[in-house]
């Protein structure tokens, strides 16, 4: 392995793209982000130094960075070595100073500083870059030069699993080499075939483990079990279809059925319709979510589930309930165009994203959807509107941004990781509740302010648990244990604060109400009721106001974020991006999600979703379908247009699976 990067292929260094995010700026106007503007009006030490250095090096300060020559750019970034230049510091005299270059200067300061604040500041410009010694191949030159069948291990590692399988299946070695390698080749082909069988043919062999989705990691572990061909084993899988296109999902189901047929028991937690229909036995929980759930509604075959009137799942399977859509699609009010997109496997694409409508970016797994939207479109918009330093994937330009005023990415990550974070603090309704409680007669008599009813500051909270309601017991080698606070009994506030009541409920009682109960409780208070109603609108009426965010599912967290967006004053110029928002959602939750997304679009905003769920795709106004396969065979636009047009394009796998849904509806 390469000793400089310890076989990782990368090293942490200052990233030129983060140091110079806008290459249209000149040096004088602040192209060097850590340095800022260096015009004549600034007399700071840095500005004096850079103005004189660039003048002596004959580097124009008024030309856009992209128009400087390669040699001039390299000089600014890497310096001029040991050569010294006379710098005049005004009344402070002169000095002979080296110009070490921006990257060398930042690295020196980063290594020498003892300030944690400065380290965090420098870190925003750091990124994993290819190792300069091995150029990212991880091996020493002599190891990387060895060839088998005319290919090095570096070449093969960059291939997808299906391409690698084809290579080793057709590899013919002469004489004794062929006999020696026969068993090894057989084993390699078998293992690669196992990965193919669980829908992972699009992954490259060099793909890093942390970059895999939860579904991909789970399917890799499943592939290792397929190869063992054990029997009498219980396999438990939690939503293995996450991130899979319907074409790849068929492969996964065939693999699961094969494992069943050789004598194993396969238990799957799943919302996918095809998986449910393929099961021999279905246990359906409900009838609702949260406090309304926890009961077994049905246990039996998928056919008997369809006949179960009390089962929401059964009603969707039987067609009694369905996600409706209108064939009268909304018209775009404008367009944002990504030109020359060529990051990862994208084939120099020009893609138009219509504005004022809901767009679904579809395609088989590994086709390039996330690269186009998450690696190019979102970082570019975030850089334009929010001064983000996130790296933008390779492309020529993006036009039409003047029609927008902000971009928002809504994912399923937790809204908070501590007991202090909860739904009402996130949507800012707890501020209104605290203000209201501070105006009650009991508060005014005691002189209580809104802060008295916060569990984040001293005064009204229980100081034993510091407003958490629980105490954390460290177990050292085991996971920490949380126990209810013995002083406040989990209520978070001290006795004096709890004496203030509204309709016989203290602030702790309010936090214990469900959203539906709280809407009724505050029915006469529009500011509070309106924000709580938003949580009702996104289908979260069963949540408790004070429920810790760490106990929320990904889908619940996502809908709380959407509720917060709905509470903001709409400009009609926001671009929303969601990456597989239906992950972990039931049919009925998908219906509620679509109501919210359509509400955002009807307010004039733009919603773009990366999605495999056909119920979402059929409701979209516009589809951009990438393919035709994953990895190097993907990266092309196979189809674009309204769903009714995409289903007519024979090359589109998405269109093929979507067609029966449109016909049925």
Secondary structure, DSSP 4 states (H G I P E B T S, - for coil): --TTTTTSSEEEEE-HHHHTS-TTSBTTTT-STTT----TT--SHHHHHHHHHHHHTT--SSSBGGGS-HHHHHHHHH--TT-EEEEE-GGG-EEEEE---HHHHHHHHHHH---HHHHHHHHTTEEEEE-TTTTTS-S-HHHHT-EETTEEHHHHHTSBHHHHHHHHHS----HHHHHHHHHHHHHHHHHHHHHHHTT-TT-BTT--GGGS-HHHHHHHHHHHHHHHT--S-EEEEE-TTTT--HHHHHHHHHHHHHHHHTT-EEEEE---HHHHHH-S-EEEEESSSGGG--EEEEEE-HHHHHT-TT-HHHHHHHTSS-----SSPPPPSEEEEEEEE-STT--SEEEEEEESSEEEEEESTTSSHHIIIIIIIHHHHHHHHH-------S-SEEE-GGG-SEEEE--SS-S-SSTT-BHHHHTTHHHHHHHHHHTSHHHHHHT--GGGG-SSSTTTB-TTTTTSSEEEE--TTS--EEEE-TTTTT--B-HHHHT--BTTB-HHHHHTSBHHHHHHHTTT-HHHHHHHHHHHHTT-TTSBTT-BGGGS-HHHHHHHHHHHHHHSPP-S-EEEEEESTTTT--HHHHHHHHHHHHHHHHTT-EEEEE---HHHHHH-SEEEEEESSSGGG--EEEEEE-HHHHTT-TT-HHHHHHHHHHHH-
